[in-house]
Amino acid sequence: MNKYLYKITFLLLTSFTVVSCSDFLDVAPQDKILEDQAYSSEAGVQNVHNGLYLQLATNNLYGRQLTMDAVEILGQQYNMSGSHVKNKISTYSYEESLSKNTFAGIWQSAFTTVLSANKFLESIEEHPEVISAEKAAILKGEAIAIRAMIHFDMLRMYGPIYKVAPADPSIPYYDAAVTVNKPLLPAQDVIAKIIADLDAAIVLLAKDPILTTGRYIGSTEFDSNPYYSVNRGQRMNILAVKCLKARVLLYAGDKTGAYAVATEVINFVKGQPVITWTPFLEATNTSNPDRIFSSENFFALSDQTLYIEQKALFDSSLDDFNIYAPMLSRINAVFESNDNDYRSLPSWKIPISGGKTQKTFFKYEDVTDKTKLFRFQIPMFKLSELYLIAAETAPVPADGIAFLNTLRFNRGLTNLAATAVLATEITKEYRKEFIGEGQLFFYYKRINSTAIPNGSASSGNVTMNAVKYVVPLPESEVNFQN
């Protein structure tokens, strides 16, 4: 981690605190004064904490690159053939300048946010008088979970194929606000630290209001302060943390552990109003389609620039060298030419303007009713993934088929035959379920698939190997390690 990151944290603090130049004392470091002022009130603590989510929603992270852009291109979700501006990323040409800059930007923003989370955790410990221990537990649990989530995604992108080489060097792990680079750890050691952080977050979030009042409605549990109880579905709440833990355990090959966590959460939400399957009429509503299945999302990131990104990447007015769109034959193959699938028709349509003859992506298009709670939301952890994890890890194959059939039923599809090949059907559902959410490439890497459908050709596959699956570390990190 480079020293310039502290300057970024300093700027983050200044964005939440307005002070006069005359207030500064020459004998105290400027950043320390700003920190003390930021943590001098409960509102200040909340502002800094909310800044972590603002960082998560930036273009280099989950506002674009890690959900609908670079990581989806690696997963061959779009046609990037010929002179397309992102062709070099789609062909895994990591040494080209565009690729280098893109993945260096992701790395930089990721560890800047990790540093901010660590600085927040240290500072809130230094100012225990500002908020109660119960409130601090909620905020600390979220910050630790954010730290774990970012490290995990950096491991999935820049680390080795875990199934093949868990002991290989991968990425550093930062669990303190330091200004010096840390050494690369074996991937299995990073996983251990991620799981330790998630377990710590789960303990801190034991009284998470989402367990009793749901994802949006507030309560009086924390002195009627809405910051701690309202909109829990847009924060790293305890259910989202457990979803992440199930994802991590599966990535690490611990199927027993992944199954236990996934089914724990599945069983909790059954019969609860916290998380419910999104009905067909809401998902396919003509004016206000809920294309992200918002009622199923444990954590959906709020991104106020979402519709700007939708137009920049998917708008039908874009020329063929700039639009992110699949070949018609490819998207039809993904949905098996079945528009009864709730995920197909609302999100994939041939536009009425722009001259495009192929289907384009409408998942993040705005809706007519501006009061809809799901506006500006990007899914991060959702119920369908838990059913896919449970299906893959179920001790009895028939149970796996049953979990998969539950997901299919809630997407308008018929049940699979008892003789269906479970692994094949799971792959099909990953291809349908997570478009624009950044999970498919990581799924292929986790199972070490040797070939994936070529998004830039009407047929055929891309041969995959470690050279393509492992994004090289940025030169700044490599130079330090050397």
C-alpha positions in Angstrom: 0.0 0.0 0.0 1.5 3.3 -1.1 2.0 6.3 1.2 -0.2 8.5 -1.0 -3.2 6.6 0.4 -3.0 8.5 3.6 -3.4 11.7 1.6 -6.6 10.2 0.1 -7.9 9.4 3.6 -7.1 13.0 4.6 -9.1 14.2 1.7 -12.0 11.9 2.7 -12.0 13.4 6.1 -12.0 17.0 4.7 -15.0 16.2 2.5 -17.1 15.5 5.6 -15.7 18.3 7.9 -15.7 22.1 7.3 -13.3 24.0 9.4 -11.8 27.5 9.4 -8.0 27.9 8.8 -7.8 29.8 12.0 -8.9 26.7 13.9 -5.7 24.9 13.2 -2.8 24.9 15.6 0.7 24.8 14.2 1.7 22.3 16.9 -0.8 19.6 15.7 -0.7 17.7 12.4 -3.5 18.9 10.2 -4.9 15.4 9.5 -5.1 14.7 13.2 -7.0 17.8 13.9 -9.5 17.0 11.1 -9.8 13.4 12.4 -10.6 14.7 15.9 -13.2 17.1 14.6 -14.8 14.4 12.4 -15.1 12.1 15.5 -16.2 14.8 17.9 -19.9 14.2 17.2 -22.2 11.3 16.4 -23.1 12.9 13.1 -19.4 13.2 12.2 -18.8 9.5 12.9 -21.8 8.6 10.8 -20.5 10.8 7.9 -17.2 9.1 7.9 -18.8 5.7 8.1 -21.1 6.5 5.2 -18.1 7.6 3.2 -17.1 3.9 3.1 -20.2 3.1 1.1 -19.6 6.1 -1.2 -16.2 4.7 -2.0 -17.6 1.2 -2.7 -20.0 2.8 -5.3 -17.2 4.6 -7.3 -16.5 3.6 -10.9 -13.3 1.6 -10.1 -15.2 -0.6 -7.6 -18.8 -1.8 -7.5 -20.3 1.2 -9.2 -18.9 -0.1 -12.5 -15.7 -2.1 -12.9 -16.5 -4.9 -10.4 -20.1 -5.4 -11.3 -20.9 -4.5 -14.9 -17.7 -3.6 -16.7 -14.2 -5.1 -16.5 -15.0 -8.3 -14.5 -18.0 -9.0 -16.8 -15.8 -8.5 -19.9 -13.4 -11.2 -18.4 -16.5 -13.4 -18.1 -17.3 -13.0 -21.8 -20.6 -11.5 -21.1 -20.4 -9.1 -24.1 -19.4 -9.0 -27.7 -16.0 -7.2 -27.7 -14.9 -8.3 -31.1 -12.8 -6.4 -33.7 -12.3 -2.7 -33.0 -14.3 -2.6 -29.8 -12.7 -0.2 -27.3 -12.5 -2.9 -24.7 -11.3 -5.7 -27.0 -7.9 -6.1 -25.2 -9.5 -6.8 -21.9 -11.9 -9.4 -23.5 -8.8 -11.2 -24.9 -7.0 -11.1 -21.6 -4.2 -8.9 -23.0 -3.2 -7.8 -19.6 0.1 -6.1 -20.8 -1.8 -3.6 -23.0 -2.0 -0.1 -21.6 -5.8 -0.1 -21.3 -5.8 -3.3 -19.3 -3.0 -2.2 -17.1 -4.6 1.1 -16.3 -8.0 -0.5 -15.7 -6.8 -3.1 -13.3 -4.3 -0.8 -11.6 -7.2 1.6 -10.9 -9.3 -1.2 -9.4 -6.4 -2.2 -7.1 -5.7 1.4 -6.1 -9.4 2.1 -5.3 -9.8 -1.2 -3.4 -7.0 -0.6 -1.1 -7.8 3.0 -0.6 -11.2 1.9 0.7 -9.5 -0.7 2.9 -7.3 1.9 4.4 -10.4 4.1 5.0 -12.1 1.2 6.7 -9.1 0.5 8.9 -8.7 4.2 9.8 -12.3 4.3 10.7 -12.0 1.3 13.0 -8.9 2.8 14.7 -10.5 6.2 15.1 -13.8 5.0 16.5 -11.8 3.0 19.2 -10.0 6.2 20.0 -13.2 8.1 20.6 -15.4 5.8 22.7 -17.3 8.7 24.3 -19.0 9.8 21.1 -21.5 6.9 20.6 -22.7 4.0 22.7 -21.0 0.6 22.5 -24.1 -0.9 20.9 -24.0 1.7 18.1 -20.3 1.3 17.7 -20.7 -2.4 17.3 -23.0 -2.0 14.3 -20.6 0.5 12.6 -17.5 -1.6 13.4 -19.1 -4.8 12.2 -19.9 -3.2 8.9 -16.4 -1.7 8.4 -14.7 -5.1 9.1 -17.1 -6.8 6.7 -16.3 -4.2 4.0 -12.6 -4.8 4.6 -13.1 -8.6 4.2 -15.3 -8.2 1.1 -12.7 -6.1 -0.7 -9.8 -8.4 0.1 -11.8 -11.4 -1.1 -12.6 -9.8 -4.5 -9.0 -8.7 -4.9 -8.0 -12.3 -4.1 -10.5 -13.7 -6.6 -9.1 -11.3 -9.3 -5.4 -11.2 -8.7 -4.8 -14.4 -6.7 -4.1 -17.9 -8.1 -6.7 -20.4 -9.1 -7.5 -21.4 -5.5 -8.6 -24.9 -6.4 -5.2 -25.6 -7.9 -2.7 -23.5 -6.0 -4.0 -22.4 -2.6 -0.5 -22.1 -1.2 0.7 -19.7 -4.0 1.5 -16.1 -3.2 -1.6 -13.9 -3.8 -2.2 -10.4 -2.3 -1.3 -8.6 1.0 -3.9 -8.3 3.8 -4.3 -5.0 5.6 -6.0 -5.2 9.0 -4.5 -1.9 10.3 -4.1 1.6 8.9 -0.5 1.5 7.8 1.4 3.4 5.2 3.9 0.7 4.2 3.3 -2.2 1.8 2.8 -5.6 3.3 4.1 -8.8 1.7 2.1 -11.1 -0.5 0.5 -13.9 1.5 -0.3 -17.4 0.4 -3.9 -17.5 -0.9 -5.0 -19.8 1.9 -3.7 -17.4 4.5 -5.7 -14.6 3.0 -8.8 -16.8 3.1 -8.1 -17.5 6.8 -7.9 -13.7 7.5 -11.1 -13.0 5.5 -13.0 -15.7 7.5 -11.7 -14.3 10.8 -12.9 -10.9 9.8 -16.3 -12.1 8.8 -16.6 -14.1 12.1 -15.7 -10.9 14.0 -18.3 -8.9 12.1 -21.0 -11.5 12.8 -20.4 -11.2 16.5 -20.5 -7.4 16.4 -23.7 -7.4 14.3 -25.5 -9.9 16.6 -28.2 -7.3 17.3 -28.5 -6.1 13.8 -31.9 -4.4 13.4 -32.5 -6.2 10.1 -33.2 -9.4 12.1 -36.3 -7.8 13.6 -37.4 -4.9 11.5 -36.3 -5.8 8.0 -34.3 -4.1 5.4 -35.9 -0.6 5.2 -38.0 0.1 8.3 -36.4 1.7 11.3 -36.9 1.0 15.0 -36.4 2.6 18.4 -33.7 0.1 19.3 -30.9 2.7 19.0 -32.5 5.8 20.6 -34.7 6.4 17.5 -31.6 7.3 15.5 -32.5 6.1 12.0 -28.9 5.8 10.8 -28.5 2.5 12.7 -31.8 0.8 11.7 -33.2 2.3 8.5 -32.2 0.9 5.1 -30.3 -2.0 6.5 -30.6 -3.6 3.1 -28.2 -1.0 1.7 -25.5 -1.8 4.3 -23.3 -4.7 5.2 -25.8 -6.2 7.6 -25.4 -9.5 9.4 -27.3 -11.5 6.8 -25.1 -10.0 4.0 -22.0 -10.9 6.0 -23.2 -14.5 6.3 -23.9 -14.6 2.6 -20.4 -13.5 2.0 -19.0 -16.1 4.4 -20.9 -18.8 2.5 -19.4 -17.5 -0.8 -15.9 -17.4 0.7 -16.1 -20.9 2.2 -17.3 -22.3 -1.2 -14.4 -20.6 -3.0 -12.0 -22.1 -0.5 -13.4 -25.6 -1.2 -15.1 -26.0 2.2 -18.4 -27.3 0.9 -19.6 -28.5 4.4 -19.1 -25.1 5.9 -20.6 -23.3 2.9 -23.7 -25.5 3.1 -24.1 -24.9 6.8 -24.0 -21.1 6.5 -26.2 -21.0 3.3 -28.9 -23.2 4.8 -28.8 -21.3 8.1 -29.7 -18.1 6.3 -32.2 -19.8 4.0 -34.0 -21.4 6.9 -34.0 -18.1 8.8 -35.7 -16.1 6.0 -38.3 -18.8 5.3 -41.6 -17.3 6.6 -39.9 -14.1 7.6 -40.7 -10.7 5.9 -37.0 -9.8 5.8 -36.2 -11.4 2.4 -38.8 -12.8 0.0 -38.8 -14.0 -3.6 -39.8 -11.2 -6.0 -43.2 -12.0 -7.6 -43.5 -12.3 -11.4 -45.7 -9.2 -11.7 -43.2 -7.0 -10.0 -40.2 -8.3 -11.9 -42.0 -7.9 -15.3 -44.1 -4.8 -14.6 -44.3 -2.7 -17.8 -43.6 0.7 -16.3 -41.7 -0.2 -13.1 -40.0 -3.6 -13.6 -38.0 -4.7 -10.6 -35.2 -6.2 -12.7 -32.8 -6.5 -9.8 -35.3 -8.6 -7.7 -34.9 -6.2 -4.9 -36.9 -8.1 -2.3 -34.4 -10.9 -2.5 -31.3 -8.7 -1.9 -29.6 -8.9 1.5 -27.3 -6.0 0.5 -27.8 -3.8 -2.6 -25.3 -1.0 -3.0 -26.8 2.5 -3.5 -25.3 4.3 -6.5 -26.7 7.7 -7.4 -24.8 7.6 -10.7 -26.2 4.2 -11.8 -28.3 5.6 -14.7 -25.3 7.5 -16.0 -23.3 4.2 -16.1 -26.3 2.4 -17.7 -26.3 4.9 -20.6 -22.5 5.0 -20.9 -22.3 1.2 -21.3 -25.6 -0.2 -22.6 -27.5 2.6 -24.3 -28.8 1.7 -27.8 -27.5 5.0 -29.2 -23.9 3.9 -28.7 -22.0 2.6 -31.7 -21.0 -1.0 -32.0 -17.5 -0.3 -30.9 -18.6 1.2 -27.6 -21.8 -0.6 -26.6 -21.6 -3.5 -24.1 -24.0 -6.0 -25.7 -24.0 -9.7 -26.5 -24.6 -11.3 -29.8 -28.2 -12.3 -30.1 -27.4 -16.0 -30.5 -25.4 -15.8 -27.3 -28.0 -14.3 -25.1 -30.7 -16.6 -26.6 -28.4 -19.5 -25.7 -28.0 -18.3 -22.1 -31.8 -18.1 -21.6 -32.4 -21.2 -23.7 -34.7 -19.1 -25.9 -37.2 -18.9 -23.1 -38.7 -15.4 -22.5 -40.8 -16.9 -19.7 -37.7 -16.6 -17.5 -38.2 -13.5 -15.4 -34.6 -12.5 -15.9 -34.9 -12.4 -19.7 -37.6 -10.2 -21.1 -37.4 -7.2 -18.6 -33.6 -6.9 -18.9 -33.0 -7.9 -22.5 -34.9 -6.3 -25.3 -34.3 -5.1 -28.9 -34.5 -1.3 -28.4 -37.1 0.7 -30.3 -34.5 3.4 -31.0 -30.8 3.5 -31.8 -30.8 1.2 -34.8 -29.7 -1.9 -32.9 -30.9 -5.3 -34.1 -29.5 -7.2 -31.2 -30.9 -7.3 -27.6 -29.4 -4.7 -25.3 -29.2 -4.6 -21.5 -31.9 -2.8 -19.6 -31.3 -4.2 -16.1 -30.2 -0.8 -14.6 -32.5 1.4 -16.6 -34.6 3.9 -14.6 -38.3 3.2 -14.0 -41.3 5.5 -14.2 -42.1 5.7 -10.5 -39.3 7.7 -8.9 -40.4 6.6 -5.4 -39.4 2.9 -5.9 -37.0 1.9 -3.2 -34.9 -0.2 -5.7 -33.9 2.8 -7.8 -30.1 3.2 -7.9 -29.5 -0.2 -6.4 -26.9 -2.7 -7.5 -27.3 -6.3 -6.1 -24.3 -7.5 -4.0 -25.7 -10.5 -2.0 -29.0 -12.1 -2.7 -31.2 -15.1 -1.9 -30.7 -16.8 -5.3 -26.9 -17.2 -4.6 -27.6 -19.0 -1.4 -29.8 -21.5 -3.1 -27.1 -22.0 -5.8 -24.5 -22.5 -3.0 -26.8 -24.9 -1.2 -27.5 -26.8 -4.4 -23.8 -27.2 -5.2 -22.9 -28.3 -1.6 -25.8 -30.4 -0.6 -24.7 -33.8 0.7 -27.5 -35.5 -1.2 -27.7 -34.8 -5.0 -31.5 -34.9 -4.8 -31.5 -32.1 -2.3 -29.3 -30.1 -4.6 -31.8 -30.5 -7.4 -34.6 -29.4 -5.0 -32.7 -26.2 -4.1 -32.2 -25.5 -7.8 -35.8 -26.1 -8.5 -36.8 -23.6 -5.9 -34.7 -21.0 -7.6 -36.1 -22.0 -11.1 -39.7 -21.9 -9.9 -39.1 -18.3 -8.7 -37.8 -17.4 -12.1 -40.7 -18.8 -14.0 -39.1 -22.1 -15.0 -40.2 -25.7 -14.7 -38.6 -28.3 -12.4 -35.5 -30.2 -13.5 -35.7 -33.9 -14.0 -34.3 -36.0 -11.1 -31.7 -37.2 -13.6 -30.4 -33.7 -14.5 -26.7 -33.2 -14.2 -26.5 -30.8 -11.2 -23.1 -29.2 -12.1 -24.3 -28.4 -15.6 -27.6 -26.9 -14.4 -25.8 -24.8 -11.8 -23.5 -23.3 -14.4 -26.6 -22.4 -16.5 -28.2 -20.6 -13.6 -25.0 -18.6 -12.8 -25.0 -17.5 -16.5 -28.6 -16.2 -16.2 -28.6 -14.9 -12.7 -25.6 -12.6 -12.3 -25.4 -10.6 -15.6 -24.2 -7.1 -14.7 -23.3 -8.1 -11.2 -19.7 -9.3 -11.6 -19.9 -13.0 -10.5 -19.6 -15.1 -13.6 -15.9 -14.8 -14.2 -15.2 -15.6 -10.6 -17.5 -18.6 -10.8 -15.5 -20.0 -13.8 -12.2 -19.3 -12.0 -13.4 -21.1 -8.8 -14.4 -24.3 -10.6 -11.3 -23.9 -12.9 -13.3 -24.3 -16.1 -10.9 -25.0 -18.9 -13.2 -23.3 -21.5 -16.0 -20.7 -21.4 -18.3 -19.5 -24.2 -16.7 -16.9 -26.3 -18.7 -13.7 -26.0 -17.1 -12.2 -29.2 -18.1 -15.1 -31.5 -21.5 -16.6 -32.4 -20.2 -20.0 -31.3 -17.2 -21.7 -29.8 -15.3 -21.3 -26.5 -12.3 -19.4 -25.1 -9.7 -21.8 -23.8 -8.9 -20.8 -20.2 -5.8 -21.3 -18.0 -4.0 -19.6 -15.2 -2.5 -17.0 -17.5 -6.0 -15.7 -18.3 -7.7 -16.3 -14.9 -5.0 -14.5 -12.9 -4.9 -10.8 -13.4 -1.3 -9.6 -12.9 -0.6 -7.4 -9.9 -0.2 -3.7 -10.8 3.4 -2.7 -11.5 3.5 -0.5 -8.4 2.8 -3.6 -6.2 5.2 -5.8 -8.2 8.0 -3.2 -8.0 7.6 -3.0 -4.2 7.6 -6.8 -3.8 10.8 -7.0 -5.9 
